[in-house]
Amino acid sequence: MLYWIILFSLIGGVFSTAGGVLLLAKKNLAEKASLFLVTFAAGVLLAVAFLDLLPEAAEGFGNFVHSSWYALGAIAALFIVERFLWWYHHHRHDTAEHPEHMGKHIQPGHAYMLLVGDAIHNFVDGVLIAASFMVSFPLGIAVSLGVVAHELPQEVADFGVMISAGFSRMKTLFLNLAAALTTVAGALIAYFALSAVEALEPYL
């Protein structure tokens, strides 16, 4: 069973970056499409949050009010962190000392925020893949296919955001692969300590 969990967490995480890799091969197209991809990423993330993650969290808590409070707290915390990063990068990069960042709507800090969120999201995907395989093999396959289905377009959008923020193609690829590997980490931790991870799942 562990073999299948590792295999499908790799497919759901690392192999899902294939869409972003195709985007990197056509950098000029990616730069032209970056505004579209940023708005597409926002749509994907909102849909996943409201149609998938929040209902699952509410089911885990047994109370929608609890999941709403935690979601609101996360939004407030991330807003504060984003404001700090915006201030930091504004003072460090939006100057004559760093003209390559002047006038950019997407700063590197925004891309790093996206990566942190993506890494957490991928970790939870790994937990869900492992938990579903431990219930039944067909359920594990179904959940893994669901992960791949929403990761492929999200990875394309993430790559577009990072390119728009001025990251090189190699840096974009490396950072996204690092974030994708948290899927495997989540799956392995869930496999060896599923009862503890299950208790944290609604919070994650």
ChimeraX attribute file (.defattr): number of C-alpha atoms within 10 A of each C-alpha:
attribute: neighborCount
match mode: 1-to-1
recipient: residues
	/A:1	12
	/A:2	13
	/A:3	8
	/A:4	15
	/A:5	26
	/A:6	20
	/A:7	13
	/A:8	26
	/A:9	32
	/A:10	21
	/A:11	19
	/A:12	29
	/A:13	30
	/A:14	22
	/A:15	17
	/A:16	23
	/A:17	25
	/A:18	16
	/A:19	17
	/A:20	22
	/A:21	18
	/A:22	13
	/A:23	22
	/A:24	22
	/A:25	11
	/A:26	10
	/A:27	15
	/A:28	11
	/A:29	12
	/A:30	23
	/A:31	18
	/A:32	12
	/A:33	16
	/A:34	21
	/A:35	17
	/A:36	14
	/A:37	22
	/A:38	20
	/A:39	13
	/A:40	18
	/A:41	21
	/A:42	14
	/A:43	14
	/A:44	16
	/A:45	16
	/A:46	13
	/A:47	13
	/A:48	14
	/A:49	14
	/A:50	11
	/A:51	11
	/A:52	11
	/A:53	17
	/A:54	18
	/A:55	17
	/A:56	17
	/A:57	21
	/A:58	17
	/A:59	13
	/A:60	18
	/A:61	16
	/A:62	12
	/A:63	12
	/A:64	15
	/A:65	11
	/A:66	16
	/A:67	22
	/A:68	15
	/A:69	11
	/A:70	16
	/A:71	17
	/A:72	12
	/A:73	12
	/A:74	13
	/A:75	12
	/A:76	12
	/A:77	11
	/A:78	14
	/A:79	12
	/A:80	12
	/A:81	14
	/A:82	16
	/A:83	13
	/A:84	13
	/A:85	18
	/A:86	17
	/A:87	13
	/A:88	13
	/A:89	17
	/A:90	15
	/A:91	10
	/A:92	13
	/A:93	17
	/A:94	17
	/A:95	14
	/A:96	10
	/A:97	10
	/A:98	10
	/A:99	11
	/A:100	12
	/A:101	20
	/A:102	14
	/A:103	10
	/A:104	13
	/A:105	11
	/A:106	18
	/A:107	23
	/A:108	22
	/A:109	21
	/A:110	18
	/A:111	22
	/A:112	16
	/A:113	15
	/A:114	14
	/A:115	19
	/A:116	12
	/A:117	14
	/A:118	22
	/A:119	23
	/A:120	17
	/A:121	20
	/A:122	27
	/A:123	27
	/A:124	24
	/A:125	26
	/A:126	33
	/A:127	27
	/A:128	24
	/A:129	32
	/A:130	31
	/A:131	22
	/A:132	19
	/A:133	22
	/A:134	17
	/A:135	10
	/A:136	11
	/A:137	13
	/A:138	11
	/A:139	15
	/A:140	21
	/A:141	17
	/A:142	13
	/A:143	20
	/A:144	25
	/A:145	16
	/A:146	14
	/A:147	22
	/A:148	21
	/A:149	13
	/A:150	16
	/A:151	27
	/A:152	19
	/A:153	19
	/A:154	25
	/A:155	23
	/A:156	24
	/A:157	29
	/A:158	27
	/A:159	30
	/A:160	30
	/A:161	29
	/A:162	28
	/A:163	23
	/A:164	24
	/A:165	20
	/A:166	17
	/A:167	17
	/A:168	14
	/A:169	16
	/A:170	10
	/A:171	12
	/A:172	21
	/A:173	18
	/A:174	12
	/A:175	15
	/A:176	23
	/A:177	17
	/A:178	14
	/A:179	20
	/A:180	30
	/A:181	19
	/A:182	25
	/A:183	31
	/A:184	28
	/A:185	19
	/A:186	24
	/A:187	28
	/A:188	20
	/A:189	16
	/A:190	23
	/A:191	22
	/A:192	12
	/A:193	11
	/A:194	17
	/A:195	11
	/A:196	11
	/A:197	19
	/A:198	16
	/A:199	12
	/A:200	12
	/A:201	15
	/A:202	21
	/A:203	15
	/A:204	15
